[in-house]
């Protein structure tokens, strides 16, 4: 006789699927499957097809296909800013994978969970089970990946535009491999993302995607234009910085407007003033395709958790215009306080600035590079240009803060400063009008850097025009007009046009003398330049007399450390060198070097300039060995700050060769 049935109807342990419990059964039993929890999401797993031939990515694609063929279980992650071509590379890899017989799934943002579950269903997983697990992401991911790891044919799974890593795993970093993103020995996982933080993706293999170069960039432009690469294609591609999105949009614009742009040169002329004009050209073409401004806005939205990042990006777009590196030392926190980046309840600190700059680097908007042994940030020129075009109401404040940072360390990084002053001048002119005093002052800063960088011919032409404009718009005695006059004289002096230079300086000196207070330090600077003209003419007694007059007139109101007085002392020492007064020159130069080192640092071009005259004094007075050492340091310093081809650098090398030759003769004489 069977045992009596239990009076308890209980189940222990986890329950998966349906459960039937019964005591005594009389008659038929009907078991009905549980209804699905809801319809399966309608997701598209098809990979897009490249619109044109994929160019310039052979090495990157070789690395990816090698990882795929070699069974590398790590996810492969393509990083870079929006519009750099990450998805294009992924689409080409997907095409190659399909040709090899691999199953390909393309997962789009916003549908990660549903897409991976659908891939698991395609591998034979129960759709009802997928629907039931959809509300339990951890269990759902484990279920799906068990099926992916057991697939009987190789596959490629692409997570495209994974710019929000939390969608791949809301509780852990995606690289931990416990969410929707995992590696597998049965297939290859590829991720495209703006987020380039190695810690987010480790142990994945990261592959930065770079702009296109040279012939490849021109060919992509031509592909999208539906034309052969002809005259102007290479120049336009270079103008667009090899940025794939910009190349594609420019090509589309040319194809859509053949009357306006029959060739690449015409389109290049239209975009010369602003590459962001591409957006206006392609916007009427229909569709919801990407634009330069829209792609940048999408990147900036990802920075919302770091409020200092966007204002610092605006600032870098000015300081780092044209892709010029901005040393981190040019962003001191003390000068950033009170500006647009100072958004917190407390004062801005080093940690907040570091987090913001790191966020820009992680999201591909800025690259961290090493220049002359120090860390710097670099923006792609097109990103910087797009940021500047979108400054809007914040343009004036951003320009003002950029100028404050530039004035804090003038002539320390001439290439960066020149590009920055050009960008500031453009922003000022666009916001205020070209003849506004602030816009003209910014333009003067831009052209002055031509003198610093050793191009007086170009500077003279630009400064002559600016001086005339400023005098007409503001009057001959306006401070901006007088400064333009002074800089024009500097250009003439560097070109050796001494009579013209002296005439300009004397007119400035007389005009400043008519101002209240006698013109101040600026009048002394004009007098100093008149003395320099005398030096260039070889009239050393007259020059020395004028330098002493500058020192006498400026000592009480300005102090001995004033830049004009320092230069007067340095040039007075030079006249002493030429007159054979070695001890006088040596004493004056030692004091000038000490002050410039204290004010600017020993590597600043002005401090190096003073050391040049120390070495010259040693050479002129028979100490060739000391002169060799001095000129070697000067040449190295000027090359670092001004460049290898700058006239000052070349002069230092010539002097070094003279000193070495003289030292060799002296050494040979001692041996004989």
PALO-893290 format. One line per field, with one value per residue (C-alpha): x, y, z negated; residue number from 1. Coordinates in steps of 0.05 Angstrom, whole numbers, plus 5000, padded with zeros to 4 digits. Layout:
BEGIN
east <- [X|...]
north <- [Y|...]
up <- [Z|...]
num <- [NUM|...]
//
This chain:
BEGIN
east <- [5000|5029|5050|4998|5007|5042|4997|5050|5057|5125|5184|5255|5309|5307|5251|5261|5203|5135|5118|5061|5042|4984|4956|4904|4887|4818|4806|4846|4904|4916|4982|4986|5052|5059|5045|5105|5119|5113|5133|5206|5239|5243|5318|5361|5424|5446|5512|5512|5550|5605|5580|5648|5713|5747|5815|5875|5857|5897|5942|5884|5841|5900|5906|5831|5827|5889|5856|5793|5830|5876|5818|5839|5786|5793|5744|5774|5757|5761|5768|5767|5723|5657|5665|5735|5711|5705|5639|5665|5723|5675|5629|5687|5709|5637|5636|5700|5675|5611|5653|5691|5626|5621|5554|5553|5510|5511|5487|5464|5461|5395|5382|5441|5403|5349|5401|5446|5385|5362|5431|5425|5356|5386|5436|5379|5360|5287|5252|5204|5263|5295|5230|5225|5297|5293|5276|5336|5396|5450|5417|5398|5470|5495|5443|5459|5534|5528|5497|5548|5605|5575|5563|5582|5608|5651|5617|5630|5590|5596|5575|5573|5575|5581|5592|5554|5592|5539|5491|5538|5540|5503|5535|5608|5658|5646|5716|5701|5663|5602|5552|5532|5604|5648|5703|5694|5737|5683|5678|5704|5673|5686|5667|5667|5667|5687|5709|5783|5796|5837|5811|5740|5755|5814|5834|5807|5854|5847|5858|5858|5829|5867|5851|5867|5930|5953|5928|5879|5843|5839|5813|5758|5737|5734|5696|5640|5639|5632|5691|5764|5813|5832|5866|5849|5828|5892|5891|5818|5830|5888|5844|5794|5849|5837|5775|5731|5664|5685|5712|5647|5604|5647|5643|5568|5563|5603|5562|5497|5518|5556|5537|5565|5625|5647|5714|5750|5784|5717|5691|5757|5750|5680|5705|5768|5735|5700|5698|5632|5599|5595|5536|5497|5511|5489|5430|5380|5398|5348|5356|5382|5455|5510|5537|5602|5566|5517|5572|5611|5549|5539|5610|5600|5536|5576|5616|5555|5579|5643|5618|5688|5702|5661|5688|5759|5745|5724|5788|5831|5797|5827|5894|5905|5879|5904|5924|5981|5999|5981|6029|5992|6032|5994|5930|5948|5889|5900|5885|5826|5791|5735|5727|5674|5707|5699|5629|5631|5606|5677|5739|5766|5823|5876|5835|5774|5816|5853|5787|5759|5821|5822|5749|5766|5822|5780|5724|5772|5764|5836|5899|5952|6021|6093|6129|6201|6194|6130|6057|6011|5941|5925|5857|5846|5842|5771|5747|5776|5745|5677|5680|5698|5641|5593|5617|5556|5545|5605|5653|5673|5686|5726|5768|5780|5804|5848|5881|5892|5928|5969|5990|6012|6072|6084|6133|6145|6113|6112|6080|6023|6014|6012|5957|5920|5923|5898|5838|5824|5827|5777|5729|5736|5724|5663|5632|5651|5668|5737|5747|5728|5787|5788|5786|5843|5883|5875|5897|5959|5977|5970|6017|6067|6079|6102|6160|6174|6174|6223|6180|6188|6169|6100|6093|6109|6055|6003|6023|6024|5953|5931|5964|5927|5861|5869|5888|5828|5778|5803|5845|5922|5930|5887|5928|5914|5934|5999|6015|6004|6052|6104|6100|6104|6169|6194|6182|6218|6277|6283|6283|6340|6297|6328|6307|6234|6236|6265|6212|6157|6186|6196|6125|6101|6146|6120|6048|6055|6089|6025|5984|5969|6027|6076|6062|6088|6127|6104|6140|6203|6196|6194|6257|6290|6276|6305|6368|6367|6365|6429|6461|6443|6475|6538|6531|6547|6559|6491|6457|6489|6466|6394|6395|6419|6363|6312|6342|6342|6271|6242|6278|6233|6163|6172|6229|6291|6255|6209|6217|6236|6289|6316|6324|6357|6408|6420|6431|6474|6517|6520|6548|6600|6619|6629|6669|6714|6689|6687|6679|6623|6586|6598|6571|6508|6493|6500|6447|6401|6406|6390|6328|6302|6312|6272|6216|6210|6250|6318|6286|6246|6270|6283|6328|6363|6371|6409|6455|6470|6503|6541|6570|6584|6622|6664|6678|6697|6744|6784|6749|6730|6719|6667|6635|6628|6590|6547|6528|6513|6462|6433|6425|6391|6344|6323|6313|6267|6224|6231|6246|6307|6300|6287|6338|6359|6373|6414|6452|6469|6494|6538|6567|6578|6617|6660|6673|6691|6738|6772|6776|6808|6860|6876|6882|6929|6970|6979|7000|7051]
north <- [5000|5067|5116|5168|5234|5290|5344|5396|5423|5459|5469|5486|5519|5565|5557|5566|5557|5527|5486|5436|5413|5365|5321|5270|5276|5255|5262|5297|5344|5404|5443|5512|5548|5614|5673|5715|5775|5819|5823|5818|5884|5900|5909|5913|5872|5883|5919|5982|5979|6030|6083|6088|6050|6050|6084|6095|6042|5983|5977|5982|5933|5885|5887|5875|5818|5788|5789|5759|5704|5688|5679|5736|5730|5803|5855|5902|5975|6031|6099|6170|6232|6232|6235|6205|6142|6089|6062|6061|6016|5972|5966|5946|5893|5868|5862|5822|5778|5762|5744|5694|5661|5691|5710|5785|5823|5899|5928|6000|6046|6045|5972|5935|5884|5869|5862|5813|5772|5771|5746|5691|5672|5668|5618|5573|5604|5599|5664|5655|5648|5710|5749|5724|5742|5811|5841|5809|5837|5798|5731|5751|5768|5703|5663|5699|5692|5618|5611|5657|5617|5552|5576|5524|5577|5639|5706|5781|5822|5898|5948|6012|6082|6055|6125|6110|6051|6044|6017|5957|5948|5995|5965|5953|5976|5941|5912|5870|5823|5810|5851|5853|5862|5801|5767|5698|5644|5630|5699|5770|5830|5899|5964|6035|6091|6162|6139|6123|6110|6045|6031|6028|5974|5933|5880|5898|5919|5993|6019|6096|6118|6177|6229|6209|6235|6258|6221|6178|6240|6270|6204|6200|6271|6253|6188|6225|6279|6226|6254|6239|6274|6335|6403|6429|6362|6353|6425|6420|6354|6386|6446|6397|6364|6295|6290|6236|6266|6333|6301|6263|6324|6367|6314|6310|6386|6388|6333|6368|6438|6427|6497|6532|6486|6457|6437|6427|6495|6531|6492|6503|6578|6576|6539|6580|6628|6574|6499|6498|6525|6453|6443|6498|6465|6395|6413|6423|6355|6320|6262|6263|6253|6279|6350|6378|6420|6365|6313|6360|6375|6300|6295|6355|6326|6267|6317|6340|6306|6349|6421|6451|6411|6450|6520|6492|6463|6533|6561|6508|6522|6592|6577|6515|6541|6508|6445|6478|6445|6481|6465|6449|6504|6554|6536|6556|6547|6616|6649|6603|6624|6673|6650|6607|6543|6566|6535|6501|6525|6530|6559|6522|6475|6433|6369|6398|6424|6357|6319|6365|6360|6285|6282|6320|6271|6209|6232|6244|6320|6333|6292|6291|6297|6310|6371|6386|6341|6371|6352|6390|6386|6387|6396|6374|6439|6423|6410|6476|6513|6482|6500|6572|6578|6556|6601|6647|6692|6663|6687|6753|6721|6664|6713|6756|6697|6671|6740|6740|6673|6696|6761|6722|6691|6729|6703|6638|6595|6639|6588|6574|6647|6668|6618|6637|6711|6698|6660|6713|6768|6730|6721|6794|6819|6774|6796|6870|6890|6896|6970|6963|6981|6912|6878|6922|6910|6835|6841|6879|6822|6774|6813|6828|6753|6755|6797|6750|6692|6726|6748|6824|6831|6801|6839|6906|6898|6878|6930|6987|6971|6963|7029|7066|7033|7047|7120|7130|7093|7115|7177|7186|7192|7133|7081|7027|7072|7092|7019|7002|7058|7031|6960|6985|7019|6953|6918|6972|6969|6893|6903|6953|7011|7056|7125|7104|7069|7131|7175|7129|7126|7201|7214|7165|7197|7267|7244|7209|7270|7310|7262|7274|7248|7253|7185|7141|7077|7075|7141|7112|7051|7097|7133|7066|7046|7112|7092|7024|7059|7095|7027|6999|7060|7049|7114|7082|7146|7174|7107|7102|7172|7156|7090|7128|7178|7121|7094|7163|7180|7112|7093|7130|7120|7048|7015|6979|6915|6947|6912|6977|6993|6922|6925|6993|6964|6904|6948|6996|6936|6919|6988|6975|6910|6946|7001|6949|6962|6889|6896|6947|6902|6840|6874|6901|6836|6794|6837|6835|6759|6752|6796|6763|6694|6715|6747|6698|6636|6618|6584|6644|6675|6741|6708|6671|6737|6766|6705|6715|6782|6750|6699|6755|6794|6732|6721|6794|6794|6731|6677|6632|6569|6604|6634|6564|6540|6603|6603|6528|6541|6601|6563|6506|6553|6593|6530|6503|6567|6600|6542|6515|6563|6627|6683|6686|6611|6616|6675|6636|6578|6624|6655|6585|6565|6628|6613|6541|6561|6612|6562|6511|6562|6580|6507|6494|6554|6529|6460|6492]
up <- [5000|5020|4967|4949|4985|4947|4920|4937|5008|5007|5053|5033|5076|5136|5186|5261|5310|5291|5229|5224|5154|5142|5088|5109|5183|5208|5282|5336|5324|5369|5364|5397|5408|5373|5416|5440|5398|5460|5533|5551|5567|5641|5648|5711|5707|5779|5789|5831|5896|5910|5958|5992|5993|5926|5934|5890|5839|5865|5804|5755|5794|5798|5722|5713|5764|5732|5664|5694|5732|5673|5625|5578|5523|5502|5527|5579|5564|5616|5583|5608|5612|5649|5724|5725|5763|5708|5734|5805|5784|5746|5806|5850|5800|5798|5874|5873|5816|5856|5917|5873|5853|5784|5754|5743|5693|5689|5622|5621|5560|5523|5538|5509|5466|5518|5573|5535|5515|5587|5608|5557|5585|5655|5626|5604|5537|5516|5534|5475|5428|5457|5446|5374|5358|5388|5321|5286|5323|5285|5297|5368|5385|5357|5395|5460|5453|5438|5506|5540|5510|5535|5607|5660|5709|5698|5691|5686|5635|5644|5590|5630|5599|5528|5502|5437|5407|5353|5406|5413|5338|5290|5228|5248|5299|5367|5368|5307|5353|5309|5348|5421|5445|5440|5477|5508|5538|5590|5621|5623|5587|5616|5581|5610|5558|5543|5474|5477|5403|5400|5330|5357|5408|5380|5398|5467|5523|5538|5609|5617|5683|5713|5767|5838|5871|5939|6000|5959|5933|6003|6031|5978|5995|6069|6055|6021|6074|6128|6165|6176|6130|6170|6158|6089|6059|6019|5994|5973|5938|5900|5884|5852|5813|5843|5798|5831|5814|5841|5904|5915|5904|5949|6004|5997|6000|6064|6096|6076|6100|6166|6191|6129|6123|6189|6159|6093|6096|6097|6038|6001|6012|5983|5921|5912|5864|5824|5833|5794|5856|5878|5832|5867|5934|5915|5870|5928|5958|5912|5865|5795|5809|5764|5767|5740|5687|5669|5661|5615|5574|5564|5537|5491|5463|5438|5395|5356|5292|5294|5297|5305|5368|5418|5398|5399|5468|5491|5462|5495|5562|5557|5525|5568|5634|5698|5660|5622|5556|5492|5435|5370|5335|5378|5339|5267|5220|5188|5255|5271|5207|5219|5291|5324|5299|5227|5219|5151|5084|5060|5093|5154|5136|5170|5163|5198|5256|5262|5264|5318|5362|5353|5374|5438|5452|5436|5483|5540|5542|5522|5526|5471|5503|5483|5511|5492|5432|5404|5406|5453|5482|5556|5590|5662|5702|5726|5655|5633|5691|5679|5605|5621|5670|5616|5560|5567|5508|5472|5526|5492|5424|5455|5495|5434|5393|5450|5454|5379|5383|5443|5408|5347|5384|5448|5500|5463|5517|5580|5627|5579|5562|5635|5652|5588|5603|5674|5645|5593|5646|5690|5631|5611|5682|5691|5626|5625|5697|5727|5708|5635|5589|5557|5625|5651|5588|5597|5669|5647|5599|5657|5703|5647|5643|5715|5691|5633|5681|5727|5787|5788|5862|5852|5786|5819|5871|5821|5769|5819|5839|5766|5746|5801|5783|5708|5721|5766|5722|5653|5664|5666|5590|5570|5531|5582|5640|5605|5589|5663|5681|5633|5659|5731|5712|5682|5748|5787|5738|5746|5821|5816|5842|5790|5814|5819|5752|5717|5749|5723|5653|5649|5671|5617|5564|5579|5580|5513|5484|5498|5457|5383|5341|5398|5429|5372|5385|5458|5471|5440|5485|5546|5522|5511|5583|5608|5570|5605|5672|5652|5633|5701|5734|5694|5654|5587|5546|5567|5553|5483|5467|5485|5447|5385|5395|5395|5330|5297|5317|5299|5235|5186|5217|5241|5203|5228|5246|5297|5365|5402|5351|5352|5427|5422|5372|5417|5479|5440|5423|5497|5513|5458|5493|5558|5524|5491|5420|5400|5324|5331|5379|5336|5273|5308|5343|5280|5246|5307|5312|5238|5243|5307|5277|5217|5257|5315|5300|5330|5391|5414|5479|5445|5393|5448|5486|5427|5425|5498|5481|5423|5472|5523|5470|5455|5529|5542|5483|5496|5454|5512|5470|5426|5489|5519|5458|5456|5530|5527|5472|5509|5574|5537|5499|5560|5601|5547|5542|5610|5657|5694|5753|5714|5729|5656|5655|5719|5691|5627|5669|5711|5647|5619|5681|5675|5602|5616|5672|5627|5569|5616|5638|5567|5548|5607|5588|5516|5542|5589]
num <- [1|2|3|4|5|6|7|8|9|10|11|12|13|14|15|16|17|18|19|20|21|22|23|24|25|26|27|28|29|30|31|32|33|34|35|36|37|38|39|40|41|42|43|44|45|46|47|48|49|50|51|52|53|54|55|56|57|58|59|60|61|62|63|64|65|66|67|68|69|70|71|72|73|74|75|76|77|78|79|80|81|82|83|84|85|86|87|88|89|90|91|92|93|94|95|96|97|98|99|100|101|102|103|104|105|106|107|108|109|110|111|112|113|114|115|116|117|118|119|120|121|122|123|124|125|126|127|128|129|130|131|132|133|134|135|136|137|138|139|140|141|142|143|144|145|146|147|148|149|150|151|152|153|154|155|156|157|158|159|160|161|162|163|164|165|166|167|168|169|170|171|172|173|174|175|176|177|178|179|180|181|182|183|184|185|186|187|188|189|190|191|192|193|194|195|196|197|198|199|200|201|202|203|204|205|206|207|208|209|210|211|212|213|214|215|216|217|218|219|220|221|222|223|224|225|226|227|228|229|230|231|232|233|234|235|236|237|238|239|240|241|242|243|244|245|246|247|248|249|250|251|252|253|254|255|256|257|258|259|260|261|262|263|264|265|266|267|268|269|270|271|272|273|274|275|276|277|278|279|280|281|282|283|284|285|286|287|288|289|290|291|292|293|294|295|296|297|298|299|300|301|302|303|304|305|306|307|308|309|310|311|312|313|314|315|316|317|318|319|320|321|322|323|324|325|326|327|328|329|330|331|332|333|334|335|336|337|338|339|340|341|342|343|344|345|346|347|348|349|350|351|352|353|354|355|356|357|358|359|360|361|362|363|364|365|366|367|368|369|370|371|372|373|374|375|376|377|378|379|380|381|382|383|384|385|386|387|388|389|390|391|392|393|394|395|396|397|398|399|400|401|402|403|404|405|406|407|408|409|410|411|412|413|414|415|416|417|418|419|420|421|422|423|424|425|426|427|428|429|430|431|432|433|434|435|436|437|438|439|440|441|442|443|444|445|446|447|448|449|450|451|452|453|454|455|456|457|458|459|460|461|462|463|464|465|466|467|468|469|470|471|472|473|474|475|476|477|478|479|480|481|482|483|484|485|486|487|488|489|490|491|492|493|494|495|496|497|498|499|500|501|502|503|504|505|506|507|508|509|510|511|512|513|514|515|516|517|518|519|520|521|522|523|524|525|526|527|528|529|530|531|532|533|534|535|536|537|538|539|540|541|542|543|544|545|546|547|548|549|550|551|552|553|554|555|556|557|558|559|560|561|562|563|564|565|566|567|568|569|570|571|572|573|574|575|576|577|578|579|580|581|582|583|584|585|586|587|588|589|590|591|592|593|594|595|596|597|598|599|600|601|602|603|604|605|606|607|608|609|610|611|612|613|614|615|616|617|618|619|620|621|622|623|624|625|626|627|628|629|630|631|632|633|634|635|636|637|638|639|640|641|642|643|644|645|646|647|648|649|650|651|652|653|654|655|656|657|658|659|660|661|662|663|664|665|666|667|668|669|670|671|672]
//
